[in-house]
Amino acid sequence: MGGIPLFLGAVFALVIWLPQEASFEYKYLFGALSIMFVIGLRDDLIPLKPIYKLLSQLIPALMVIYLCEIRLDSFYEIFDWQFPEIFAWIITVFVIIVITNSINLIDGLDGLAGSISFIILSSLAVWFYLTGHFYFSFIIFAFLGGIASFLWFNWQPSKIFMGDTGALLMGFFQACAIILFINSNYNLEPGASFKFTSSIGTAVCILIIPLMDTLRVFIIRVFQSKSPFTADNNHIHHLLIKAGLDHGKSVVVLVVVNIAFLTLAILLKEYGTLLLISAALLLSLAFIAVVYIASKAKSQKT
């Protein structure tokens, strides 16, 4: 339940430093985050069945869509088609649930979920600050402080663990932040200094490690006729362990890969969605193939 001090640390900072008008502006987001925090805490204390955990996550997801207007309204730069409202709600709920649980799924090594979350939120915090969204940037920085303090005690050998309390909270917050990034970036004036030509492609690069791992394990489980929510040892961090790396080095490798994809998004900032997503997909497949081959070679030697 390391998510408890993580959450309380961020709340303490926001209560002291966040201006009153910003607290009022984001009050419904704070309410949704608090509900997700309680869901994770309940699951850590008394485990929920996967279906109940999934259904309970719909409450904060629907809150931010309806009360905060955090939703995906179109295909953005891919092609010009405005979603019907009901479809916008469905696709946004799906994206929020996937991202929320993808952070929970990578929470399998000491320091992994916290480190990846720190990289993701750091990039978003800087972008929001540079584009003038100061209040939301401050909110992200408050959570970054909580994550940094948590990681001090979570690095191998860890003294505390994030648990569902922290993983669901951080995953939900990152889902909301990435949707706000997509909308805010898309609405920037053409030629703006920090505008990315591909909002969705950039978002994929920012979230590459949790998205890549979640998609991969879900495909494997479906082909094995298992429930997508069944726990197993097929995650990318498990393959790195099988390839001979210890926990700390495996986390470092995945952090470096996430930073590399962030760099890719910056380098291809002026290019379209097709090129960026194609490059991200090919590089992801190449990375997975290298790790898989290395793990197989290691297992054959032993």
C-alpha positions as CSV (number, residue, x, y, z in Angstrom):
1,M,0.0,0.0,0.0
2,G,2.8,2.4,-0.9
3,G,0.2,4.3,-2.8
4,I,-1.1,5.7,0.4
5,P,1.9,8.0,1.2
6,L,2.3,8.7,-2.5
7,F,-1.3,10.0,-2.7
8,L,-1.2,11.9,0.7
9,G,2.2,13.5,-0.2
10,A,0.7,14.9,-3.4
11,V,-2.5,16.0,-1.7
12,F,-0.4,17.8,1.1
13,A,1.6,19.7,-1.5
14,L,-1.5,20.7,-3.5
15,V,-3.4,21.9,-0.4
16,I,-0.5,24.2,0.5
17,W,0.6,25.4,-2.9
18,L,-2.2,25.1,-5.5
19,P,-4.1,28.4,-5.9
20,Q,-7.8,28.3,-4.9
21,E,-9.1,29.0,-8.4
22,A,-7.1,25.9,-9.7
23,S,-8.5,23.7,-6.9
24,F,-12.0,24.7,-7.9
25,E,-11.3,24.2,-11.6
26,Y,-10.0,20.6,-11.0
27,K,-12.2,19.6,-8.1
28,Y,-14.0,16.9,-10.1
29,L,-10.7,15.4,-11.3
30,F,-9.5,15.3,-7.6
31,G,-12.8,13.6,-6.7
32,A,-12.3,11.0,-9.4
33,L,-8.7,10.4,-8.3
34,S,-9.9,10.0,-4.7
35,I,-12.5,7.4,-5.8
36,M,-9.8,5.4,-7.8
37,F,-7.5,5.6,-4.7
38,V,-10.3,4.0,-2.6
39,I,-10.9,1.3,-5.2
40,G,-7.2,0.4,-5.1
41,L,-7.0,0.5,-1.3
42,R,-10.1,-1.8,-1.1
43,D,-8.4,-4.2,-3.5
44,D,-5.2,-4.3,-1.5
45,L,-7.0,-4.9,1.8
46,I,-9.6,-7.3,0.4
47,P,-9.0,-8.4,-3.2
48,L,-11.8,-7.8,-5.6
49,K,-12.7,-10.1,-8.4
50,P,-11.4,-8.8,-11.8
51,I,-14.9,-8.1,-13.1
52,Y,-15.8,-6.0,-9.9
53,K,-12.5,-4.1,-10.1
54,L,-13.2,-3.3,-13.7
55,L,-16.8,-2.2,-13.2
56,S,-15.8,0.0,-10.2
57,Q,-13.3,1.8,-12.4
58,L,-16.1,3.0,-14.6
59,I,-17.3,5.4,-11.9
60,P,-14.2,7.7,-11.9
61,A,-13.8,7.2,-15.7
62,L,-17.4,8.5,-16.3
63,M,-16.9,11.3,-13.8
64,V,-14.0,12.8,-15.7
65,I,-15.7,12.4,-19.0
66,Y,-19.0,14.0,-17.9
67,L,-17.8,16.6,-15.3
68,C,-14.3,17.4,-16.5
69,E,-14.9,16.9,-20.3
70,I,-11.8,14.8,-20.5
71,R,-12.6,12.8,-23.6
72,L,-11.5,11.9,-27.1
73,D,-13.7,13.5,-29.7
74,S,-12.2,12.5,-33.0
75,F,-9.3,10.7,-34.8
76,Y,-7.5,14.0,-34.7
77,E,-4.7,14.1,-37.3
78,I,-5.4,10.6,-38.7
79,F,-8.5,11.8,-40.5
80,D,-11.2,14.4,-40.0
81,W,-14.2,12.7,-38.4
82,Q,-15.9,14.0,-35.3
83,F,-17.1,11.2,-33.0
84,P,-20.8,11.0,-32.2
85,E,-21.1,11.7,-28.4
86,I,-22.0,8.2,-27.4
87,F,-19.0,6.8,-29.4
88,A,-16.7,9.5,-27.8
89,W,-17.8,8.3,-24.4
90,I,-17.2,4.6,-25.2
91,I,-13.8,5.1,-26.8
92,T,-12.7,7.3,-23.9
93,V,-13.8,4.9,-21.2
94,F,-11.9,2.1,-23.1
95,V,-8.7,4.2,-23.3
96,I,-8.9,5.2,-19.6
97,I,-9.5,1.6,-18.5
98,V,-6.6,0.3,-20.7
99,I,-4.1,2.9,-19.6
100,T,-5.1,2.6,-15.9
101,N,-4.7,-1.2,-15.9
102,S,-1.5,-1.1,-18.0
103,I,0.3,0.7,-15.2
104,N,-1.0,-1.9,-12.8
105,L,0.2,-4.8,-15.1
106,I,3.8,-3.5,-15.3
107,D,4.0,-3.3,-11.5
108,G,5.9,-6.5,-11.3
109,L,9.4,-5.4,-10.3
110,D,10.7,-3.2,-7.6
111,G,10.7,0.4,-8.9
112,L,9.3,-0.4,-12.4
113,A,5.8,1.1,-12.3
114,G,7.1,4.1,-10.3
115,S,10.0,4.8,-12.6
116,I,8.0,4.5,-15.8
117,S,5.2,6.7,-14.3
118,F,7.9,9.2,-13.3
119,I,9.2,9.4,-16.9
120,I,5.7,9.6,-18.4
121,L,4.5,12.3,-16.0
122,S,7.7,14.3,-16.2
123,S,7.4,14.6,-19.9
124,L,3.8,15.7,-19.6
125,A,4.5,18.1,-16.8
126,V,7.2,19.9,-18.7
127,W,5.0,20.1,-21.9
128,F,2.0,21.5,-20.0
129,Y,4.2,24.1,-18.3
130,L,5.8,25.2,-21.6
131,T,2.5,25.5,-23.3
132,G,1.0,27.7,-20.5
133,H,-1.1,25.1,-18.7
134,F,0.5,26.0,-15.4
135,Y,-2.1,24.8,-13.0
136,F,-2.3,21.3,-14.4
137,S,1.5,21.2,-14.7
138,F,1.7,22.0,-11.0
139,I,-0.7,19.1,-10.2
140,I,1.5,16.7,-12.1
141,F,4.6,18.0,-10.4
142,A,2.9,17.4,-7.0
143,F,2.4,13.7,-7.9
144,L,6.0,13.5,-9.3
145,G,7.2,14.5,-5.8
146,G,5.1,11.7,-4.3
147,I,6.5,9.2,-6.8
148,A,10.1,10.3,-6.3
149,S,9.8,9.9,-2.5
150,F,8.1,6.5,-3.0
151,L,10.9,5.3,-5.3
152,W,13.5,6.0,-2.7
153,F,12.0,3.2,-0.6
154,N,10.8,1.1,-3.6
155,W,14.1,0.5,-5.3
156,Q,15.5,-3.0,-4.9
157,P,15.6,-4.2,-2.2
158,S,12.3,-2.4,-1.6
159,K,10.8,-1.6,1.8
160,I,7.4,-0.7,0.5
161,F,5.3,-1.6,-2.6
162,M,2.9,0.4,-4.7
163,G,0.1,-2.1,-4.7
164,D,-3.2,-1.5,-6.5
165,T,-3.6,1.6,-4.3
166,G,-0.8,3.4,-6.1
167,A,-0.8,1.6,-9.5
168,L,-4.5,2.2,-10.2
169,L,-4.3,5.8,-9.0
170,M,-1.2,6.6,-11.1
171,G,-2.6,4.7,-14.1
172,F,-5.8,6.7,-14.0
173,F,-4.0,10.0,-13.5
174,Q,-1.8,9.3,-16.5
175,A,-4.8,8.3,-18.6
176,C,-6.5,11.7,-17.8
177,A,-3.2,13.6,-18.4
178,I,-2.6,11.9,-21.8
179,I,-6.1,12.6,-23.0
180,L,-5.7,16.3,-22.0
181,F,-2.3,16.3,-23.8
182,I,-3.9,15.0,-27.0
183,N,-6.7,17.6,-27.0
184,S,-4.4,20.5,-25.9
185,N,-1.7,19.7,-28.4
186,Y,-4.2,19.3,-31.2
187,N,-5.8,22.7,-30.5
188,L,-2.5,24.5,-30.5
189,E,-2.1,27.0,-33.3
190,P,-0.2,25.6,-36.4
191,G,3.5,26.5,-36.0
192,A,3.4,26.8,-32.2
193,S,6.8,26.1,-30.7
194,F,5.8,23.0,-28.7
195,K,3.1,21.5,-31.0
196,F,3.6,17.9,-32.1
197,T,2.2,17.2,-35.6
198,S,0.9,13.8,-34.4
199,S,-1.0,14.1,-31.1
200,I,-1.9,10.4,-31.0
201,G,1.5,9.2,-32.2
202,T,3.3,11.2,-29.5
203,A,0.9,9.9,-26.8
204,V,1.8,6.3,-27.9
205,C,5.5,7.0,-27.7
206,I,5.1,8.5,-24.2
207,L,3.2,5.5,-23.0
208,I,5.1,2.9,-25.0
209,I,6.2,0.6,-22.2
210,P,2.8,0.0,-20.5
211,L,1.0,-0.1,-23.8
212,M,3.5,-2.4,-25.5
213,D,3.5,-4.8,-22.6
214,T,-0.3,-4.8,-22.1
215,L,-1.1,-5.4,-25.8
216,R,1.5,-8.2,-26.0
217,V,0.3,-10.2,-22.9
218,F,-3.3,-9.7,-23.8
219,I,-2.7,-11.2,-27.3
220,I,-0.7,-14.1,-25.8
221,R,-3.5,-14.9,-23.3
222,V,-6.2,-14.8,-26.0
223,F,-4.3,-17.1,-28.2
224,Q,-3.8,-19.4,-25.2
225,S,-7.5,-19.3,-24.5
226,K,-7.0,-17.6,-21.2
227,S,-8.7,-14.7,-19.7
228,P,-6.9,-11.4,-20.5
229,F,-6.9,-10.7,-16.7
230,T,-5.2,-13.9,-15.7
231,A,-1.8,-13.3,-14.0
232,D,1.2,-15.0,-15.7
233,N,5.0,-14.6,-16.2
234,N,4.9,-13.4,-19.8
235,H,5.4,-9.7,-19.2
236,I,8.4,-8.0,-20.8
237,H,10.1,-7.5,-17.5
238,H,9.9,-11.3,-16.9
239,L,11.6,-11.9,-20.2
240,L,14.4,-9.5,-19.2
241,I,14.8,-11.5,-16.0
242,K,14.9,-14.8,-18.0
243,A,17.5,-13.2,-20.2
244,G,19.9,-12.9,-17.3
245,L,19.3,-9.4,-16.0
246,D,18.6,-8.7,-12.3
247,H,15.6,-6.6,-11.2
248,G,17.4,-3.3,-11.1
249,K,19.0,-3.7,-14.5
250,S,15.7,-4.8,-16.0
251,V,14.0,-1.6,-14.7
252,V,16.9,0.5,-16.1
253,V,16.6,-1.1,-19.5
254,L,12.8,-0.4,-19.7
255,V,13.3,3.2,-18.5
256,V,16.0,3.8,-21.1
257,V,13.6,2.3,-23.8
258,N,10.8,4.6,-22.7
259,I,13.2,7.6,-22.9
260,A,14.3,6.5,-26.3
261,F,10.7,6.5,-27.6
262,L,10.2,10.0,-26.1
263,T,13.3,11.1,-28.0
264,L,11.9,9.5,-31.1
265,A,8.6,11.5,-30.7
266,I,10.6,14.7,-30.3
267,L,12.9,14.0,-33.3
268,L,9.8,13.2,-35.5
269,K,7.8,16.1,-34.0
270,E,7.1,17.6,-37.5
271,Y,6.1,14.4,-39.1
272,G,2.6,12.8,-39.3
273,T,0.9,10.1,-37.4
274,L,1.4,7.3,-39.9
275,L,5.2,7.7,-39.8
276,L,5.5,8.1,-36.1
277,I,3.2,5.2,-35.2
278,S,4.8,3.0,-37.8
279,A,8.3,3.7,-36.5
280,A,7.1,3.1,-32.9
281,L,5.5,-0.2,-33.9
282,L,8.5,-1.5,-35.8
283,L,10.9,-0.5,-33.0
284,S,8.6,-2.1,-30.4
285,L,8.5,-5.4,-32.3
286,A,12.3,-5.3,-32.7
287,F,12.8,-4.7,-29.0
288,I,10.4,-7.5,-28.1
289,A,12.1,-9.9,-30.5
290,V,15.6,-9.1,-29.1
291,V,14.4,-9.7,-25.6
292,Y,12.6,-12.9,-26.5
293,I,15.6,-14.3,-28.4
294,A,17.9,-13.4,-25.5
295,S,15.6,-15.1,-22.9
296,K,15.4,-18.2,-25.1
297,A,19.1,-18.4,-25.5
298,K,19.7,-18.0,-21.8
299,S,17.1,-20.7,-20.9
300,Q,18.8,-23.1,-23.4
301,K,22.2,-22.6,-21.8
302,T,20.8,-23.4,-18.4
